[in-house]
């Protein structure tokens, strides 16, 4: 499943560019276009190294041997200078919610000097650190490092092995046999919701508070300590449209912490994190931990409404607002605040003056905007609209107080009995730095 390497090792055969891996993953970084041998390896470089038994200088261990493939194997060597070498690789076709073990061999190439540290990073988060690679005065010794993680809802996982030290004096190191294996181990589930905390009480209420989708939630092994600085990354999950997330089949009999990415770019405009971070979850085999919820506070909406009109010139009756001429009206609703109002609470009533007759036919005639009498548009509002269910009319004298009170069915074409137009698009007008909103357009004839 590792796209850059061959069965977990760094190359085979004689080290020529046409050998495995068939395509050089590091063009321009390998000496003379070949996988470097120790005798041509220099400070500040790295390469795939054959099992040369002769050290490249007096500071190196003699008798170098691949830890898995022996004298026929190849491994990766680095002599950091001004940059920290990083090896990036990807696991593709990953099974969601499956547990995997990633492992690699590492060694300090020198018997003395300052050792290096190697980080294993999963999707950009440090999951394992080797600590200082131990220097052995006798023969070089390799050490196997491994880490178990969960795929969450990902199908591809990005890895990096990153050197943390640069400069001269003993920071040379070797890597080999990067492998990824599925793990069949006892697991359990940890779930929760990322939500908009409407009432600010830091407790999720599913009946009145909406979830927030596409927000990253991370799971960490707490390492059995109260500190969060030593936590190790296990998995990540992107919340569903309803804000829900669930880490399925996580290795059981362990203590975890759940964190949310508080600056996720998919958070609503001006959202601020309001609940507790690093929620603990003690998971038993086959068990389930629920209610690990994260609430974000939103400022109240700032709604404004405007109504404009213009002569509907397409009728061919001239461009003056005179009897017999239609006017095209636009009513716009905008939200310049950070939060949205209650879901489905967009209720607009426009009362027509007695001098106008509502036009109950295709708003733009032969045009292609719509075939309905009321045309709906929006910009970043995140609403849904259906003319058949979200527009009603009233012939009452007083404006109706609710959408259901709009119960008049107008006749075709011009209907003078229509006194009020009622609109109720569904959803919540999302707040936005650029001002989000929606609008309706309709026609009425001057009597």
C-alpha positions in Angstrom: 0.0 0.0 0.0 3.0 2.3 0.1 3.3 3.9 -3.2 7.0 5.0 -3.2 8.7 1.9 -2.0 9.1 -1.8 -2.8 7.7 -4.1 -0.2 8.9 -1.9 2.6 12.5 -1.7 1.6 14.6 1.0 -0.1 15.5 -0.6 -3.5 17.0 -3.8 -4.6 19.6 -5.2 -7.1 22.6 -3.0 -8.0 21.2 0.5 -7.2 21.0 1.7 -10.8 18.1 4.1 -11.7 16.2 1.3 -13.6 16.1 -0.9 -10.5 13.4 -0.9 -7.8 12.0 1.6 -7.2 11.9 2.0 -11.0 11.4 5.7 -10.8 13.7 7.7 -8.6 11.5 9.3 -5.8 14.2 12.0 -5.2 15.5 13.3 -8.5 18.5 15.5 -8.1 19.3 14.2 -4.7 21.1 11.0 -5.5 24.7 11.1 -6.5 25.5 11.0 -10.2 22.0 9.8 -11.0 22.5 6.6 -9.0 21.6 5.3 -5.6 24.7 6.4 -3.6 27.3 4.1 -2.2 29.1 5.0 1.0 32.4 5.8 -0.7 30.7 8.7 -2.7 28.4 9.9 0.0 29.1 13.4 1.2 28.0 15.8 4.0 24.5 17.3 3.4 23.4 14.6 1.0 21.2 11.5 1.3 20.6 8.5 -0.9 19.8 4.8 -1.2 22.8 3.0 0.1 24.2 -0.4 -0.8 25.5 -2.7 1.9 29.1 -1.6 1.6 31.1 -3.2 4.5 33.7 -0.4 4.4 32.6 2.8 6.2 32.6 6.0 4.2 34.8 7.7 6.8 36.3 7.0 10.2 33.3 8.4 12.0 31.0 5.6 10.7 30.3 2.1 11.9 31.9 -0.6 9.8 30.1 -3.7 8.7 26.7 -2.1 7.6 24.0 -4.7 6.9 20.3 -4.2 6.0 18.3 -5.3 9.1 15.8 -7.4 7.2 17.2 -8.3 3.8 20.8 -8.8 4.9 23.7 -8.2 2.5 21.4 -8.0 -0.6 19.3 -5.2 0.8 19.3 -1.5 0.4 18.5 1.2 3.0 18.2 5.0 3.2 21.1 7.1 4.6 21.3 10.8 5.4 24.0 13.2 6.6 22.0 16.3 7.4 23.6 19.7 6.9 21.4 22.8 6.7 18.1 21.1 6.0 16.2 18.3 7.8 15.6 15.4 5.4 12.0 14.2 5.1 10.7 11.1 3.4 7.0 11.4 2.3 4.9 8.4 1.3 1.2 7.6 0.9 -1.1 4.7 1.6 -3.8 4.5 -0.9 -7.0 2.4 -1.0 -7.1 2.5 2.8 -10.2 0.9 4.4 -12.1 3.4 6.5 -12.3 2.5 10.3 -9.6 -0.1 9.8 -6.6 -0.3 12.2 -3.1 -0.3 10.7 0.4 -0.6 12.0 3.1 1.5 10.3 6.7 0.4 11.2 10.2 1.2 10.2 13.8 0.5 11.2 16.2 3.2 12.2 19.8 3.4 13.4 22.5 5.9 14.4 25.3 5.5 11.8 28.0 6.6 14.2 29.4 5.1 17.5 29.8 8.6 18.9 28.4 12.2 18.5 25.1 13.9 18.9 22.2 11.5 17.9 19.3 12.5 15.7 15.6 12.2 16.3 13.1 10.9 13.8 9.4 11.8 13.8 6.7 9.7 12.2 3.9 12.0 11.0 0.5 10.9 9.9 -1.5 13.5 7.9 0.8 16.2 9.2 0.5 15.3 12.9 3.4 13.8 14.9 2.4 10.3 16.0 5.7 8.8 17.1 9.1 10.1 17.9 12.1 7.7 18.1 13.9 9.8 20.7 17.6 10.2 20.4 18.9 7.4 18.2 21.2 5.5 20.5 24.9 5.3 19.6 26.6 2.0 20.1 30.3 1.8 20.6 30.4 -1.8 19.2 28.6 -2.9 16.0 25.8 -0.8 14.5 22.4 -1.8 15.9 19.1 -1.2 14.2 15.9 -0.7 16.1 12.3 -1.4 14.9 9.7 1.3 15.6 6.0 0.7 15.1 2.8 2.6 15.7 -0.9 1.6 15.4 -3.4 4.1 14.0 -7.0 4.1 12.8 -8.0 5.2 9.3 -11.1 7.1 10.5 -13.2 8.1 7.4 -10.1 8.4 5.2 -9.3 6.3 2.1 -5.8 7.8 1.7 -3.3 8.5 4.5 -0.1 10.6 4.1 3.0 9.8 6.1 6.3 11.5 6.7 9.5 10.3 8.4 11.2 13.6 9.4 14.7 14.2 10.7 14.6 16.7 13.5 18.3 17.6 13.7 20.7 19.3 11.3 24.4 20.1 11.2 27.6 18.1 11.7 28.7 15.9 14.5 26.9 12.6 14.7 23.4 13.4 13.3 23.9 10.8 10.5 21.2 8.2 10.5 19.8 5.2 8.5 16.2 4.2 7.7 14.8 1.0 6.2 11.8 -1.2 5.6 8.9 1.1 6.0 5.8 -1.2 6.2 2.1 -0.8 6.6 -0.1 -3.7 7.8 -3.7 -4.2 8.7 -4.3 -5.0 12.4 -7.1 -7.4 13.5 -7.4 -6.3 17.2 -10.3 -5.8 19.6 -11.9 -2.4 19.1 -14.7 0.0 20.2 -16.4 3.2 19.1 -16.0 6.9 20.2 -18.6 9.3 18.9 -19.9 12.9 19.2 -21.1 16.0 17.4 -19.7 19.3 16.3 -22.5 21.8 16.7 -23.6 25.4 16.8 -24.2 26.2 20.5 -27.2 28.5 20.0 -28.0 29.1 23.7 -24.3 29.1 24.7 -24.8 26.6 27.6 -22.0 24.3 26.3 -24.3 21.3 26.0 -25.5 19.8 22.7 -29.3 19.8 22.3 -30.1 17.9 19.1 -33.7 19.2 18.9 -32.7 22.9 18.6 -29.0 23.1 17.7 -27.7 22.3 14.3 -24.5 20.3 13.6 -21.6 21.7 11.6 -20.2 19.5 8.8 -16.7 19.0 7.4 -14.9 19.9 10.6 -11.8 17.9 11.5 -11.8 15.9 14.8 -8.6 14.2 16.0 -8.2 11.2 18.3 -5.1 10.9 20.5 -3.7 8.2 22.8 -3.3 9.9 26.2 -0.2 7.7 27.0 -1.6 7.2 30.5 -0.6 10.6 31.7 -2.5 13.8 32.7 -0.4 15.9 30.3 -1.5 16.4 26.8 2.0 17.2 25.4 2.9 13.5 25.2 -0.3 12.4 23.5 0.1 10.4 20.3 -2.1 10.9 17.2 -4.3 7.9 16.4 -6.9 9.0 13.8 -8.8 11.9 12.3 -12.4 12.2 11.2 -14.2 14.9 9.2 -17.7 15.5 10.7 -20.7 14.6 8.6 -23.2 17.1 7.3 -25.2 16.7 10.6 -22.0 17.4 12.6 -21.7 13.8 13.8 -18.5 11.8 13.9 -17.6 8.3 15.0 -14.2 6.7 15.4 -15.1 3.0 14.7 -13.1 0.0 15.7 -10.5 2.0 17.6 -8.1 -0.2 19.5 -9.8 -1.0 22.8 -8.6 -1.1 26.5 -7.1 2.3 26.2 -7.6 5.9 27.2 -8.0 8.5 24.5 -8.5 12.3 24.1 -10.7 13.8 21.4 -9.8 17.2 20.0 -11.5 19.4 17.4 -9.7 21.7 15.0 -10.8 25.0 16.3 -9.6 27.0 13.3 -11.0 24.6 10.6 -11.6 26.7 7.5 -15.1 25.1 7.1 -16.3 26.6 10.4 -19.1 29.3 10.1 -18.0 32.9 9.9 -17.0 34.4 13.2 -17.5 31.0 15.1 -15.6 30.8 18.4 -14.9 27.6 20.3 -16.9 27.5 23.5 -16.7 24.0 25.0 -13.9 21.9 26.5 -11.0 20.6 24.4 -9.2 17.3 24.9 -12.3 15.3 26.0 -11.3 12.0 27.7 -12.7 8.7 26.5 -11.9 5.4 28.2 -12.6 2.6 25.8 -13.2 -1.0 26.7 -13.2 -3.9 24.2 -16.4 -3.8 22.2 -17.5 -0.7 24.1 -18.9 2.6 23.0 -18.2 6.1 24.3 -20.7 8.7 23.2 -21.3 12.4 23.8 -17.9 13.8 23.0 -19.4 17.0 21.7 -17.8 20.2 20.6 -19.8 23.5 20.5 -19.0 26.7 18.7 -20.6 30.0 19.6 -21.9 32.3 16.8 -22.8 36.0 17.2 -26.5 36.8 16.5 -27.6 37.4 12.9 -27.8 41.0 11.6 -30.7 40.9 9.2 -31.7 43.7 6.8 -34.5 43.9 4.2 -34.7 46.1 1.2 -37.4 46.5 -1.6 -36.8 48.0 -5.0 -38.8 48.2 -8.2 -38.3 48.9 -11.9 -40.5 49.1 -14.9 -40.9 45.7 -16.6 -39.9 47.0 -20.1 -40.2 43.6 -21.8 -43.9 44.0 -22.2 -43.4 46.6 -24.9 -45.7 49.2 -23.3 -43.0 51.7 -22.8 -40.7 52.4 -19.9 -42.9 54.7 -17.7 -44.7 53.7 -14.5 -48.2 54.3 -15.9 -51.5 52.4 -15.6 -51.4 49.1 -17.5 -47.6 48.8 -17.0 -46.0 46.0 -14.9 -43.4 46.7 -12.2 -40.8 44.2 -11.3 -40.2 44.1 -7.6 -37.1 42.8 -5.8 -37.1 42.1 -2.0 -33.7 41.3 -0.7 -32.8 39.8 2.8 -29.2 39.9 3.9 -27.3 38.7 7.0 -24.1 40.6 7.8 -23.7 38.9 11.2 -21.8 35.8 12.2 -24.8 33.5 13.1 -28.0 32.4 11.5 -31.5 32.7 12.8 -33.5 29.6 13.8 -33.8 27.0 11.1 -36.7 27.5 8.7 -37.7 30.8 10.3 -37.3 32.9 7.2 -40.9 34.2 6.9 -41.4 37.2 4.6 -44.8 38.9 4.0 -45.1 41.6 1.4 -48.3 43.5 1.3 -49.4 45.0 -2.0 -50.9 48.4 -2.1 -54.5 48.8 -3.5 -53.1 50.4 -6.7 -51.4 47.1 -7.8 -52.6 43.8 -9.2 -50.4 40.7 -8.7 -49.2 38.9 -11.8 -49.7 35.2 -11.3 -47.8 33.8 -14.3 -44.2 33.2 -15.5 -42.3 36.1 -13.9 -39.9 36.7 -16.9 -42.3 35.6 -19.7 -40.3 34.1 -22.5 -37.1 34.3 -20.4 -35.2 31.4 -18.9 -34.9 32.5 -15.2 -38.0 30.7 -14.0 -41.5 29.5 -15.0 -43.0 30.5 -11.6 -44.6 33.9 -10.6 -42.0 34.3 -7.9 -38.3 34.0 -8.7 -35.9 33.1 -5.9 -32.1 33.7 -5.8 -29.5 33.5 -3.0 -25.8 34.3 -2.4 -24.0 32.2 0.2 -27.2 31.8 2.2 -27.3 28.0 2.2 -31.1 27.9 1.9 -33.4 25.5 0.0 -36.4 26.8 -2.0 -39.3 25.1 -3.7 -42.0 27.4 -5.2 -44.7 24.8 -4.7 -44.2 24.6 -0.9 -42.4 27.8 0.0 -44.6 30.5 -1.5 -48.2 31.2 -0.5 -50.7 34.1 -0.9 -53.4 35.8 1.2 -56.4 37.9 0.3 -57.1 39.1 3.9 -57.1 42.7 4.8 -54.5 42.4 7.6 -51.1 40.8 7.0 -51.1 37.1 8.0 -49.1 36.3 11.1 -47.8 33.0 10.0 -47.0 31.1 6.8 -49.9 28.7 7.3 -52.3 31.6 7.5 -51.5 32.4 3.9 -54.2 30.2 2.5 -55.5 31.9 -0.7 -55.1 30.3 -4.1 -54.7 33.0 -6.8 -56.3 32.8 -10.2 -54.2 32.7 -13.4 -52.6 35.8 -14.9 -53.6 39.0 -13.0 -55.5 38.5 -9.8 -56.6 41.7 -7.9 -57.6 39.6 -4.9 -54.0 38.9 -3.9 -53.2 41.3 -1.1 -50.1 39.6 0.5 -47.3 37.5 -0.9 -45.8 35.0 1.7 -42.3 33.4 1.3 -40.7 30.8 3.6 -37.5 29.3 2.2 -36.1 26.5 4.3 -32.8 26.5 6.3 -30.8 29.2 8.0 -29.2 32.2 6.4 -25.4 31.6 6.9 -23.4 34.5 8.2 -20.6 35.8 6.0 -17.9 38.4 5.9 -19.1 39.4 2.4 -22.8 39.5 3.5 -24.9 36.5 2.6 -28.6 36.6 1.7 -31.5 35.8 -0.5 -34.1 37.6 -2.7 -37.4 37.2 -4.4 -38.7 38.9 -7.5 -42.3 39.2 -8.7 -44.5 41.4 -11.0 -47.5 43.6 -10.3 -49.5 45.8 -12.7 -50.4 49.4 -12.0 -54.2 49.8 -12.1 
